[in-house]
């Protein structure tokens, strides 16, 4: 049986976005001042925006508003991808960090899309075999 979603904190997509933001914070915190204060600032801000907009949308009364905020989250995901490309090009990321972050992005993108599609749809009844 599926767990009832009572808070944005119960959403797997939110948890994954939060993990991405936290991991990026950890990486950027170790950069030298100039890259951290320029590119790093933008990267952390866009990554944190993914989870933040997902949370804000969850708190909206109408499904259309929730969907719109999660679409903004998806835009922030693409922005994060852009900043990660810049960080890679500027040799700010280690190979293992690139692989780890790519895996998180590859998992998060389809989950955000699926969540957007699910907003406002009635929950399907679970059968005994599920």
QUIGIKA-V183457 format. One record per helix or strand. SS is the DSSP state (hx for helix, st for strand). FROM is the first residue (numbers start at 1). LEN is the number of residues. Records with the same first field share a line. If there is no record, write none. Layout:
SS: FROM-LEN ; FROM-LEN
This chain:
hx: 8-3 ; 12-17 ; 33-26 ; 63-27 ; 95-24
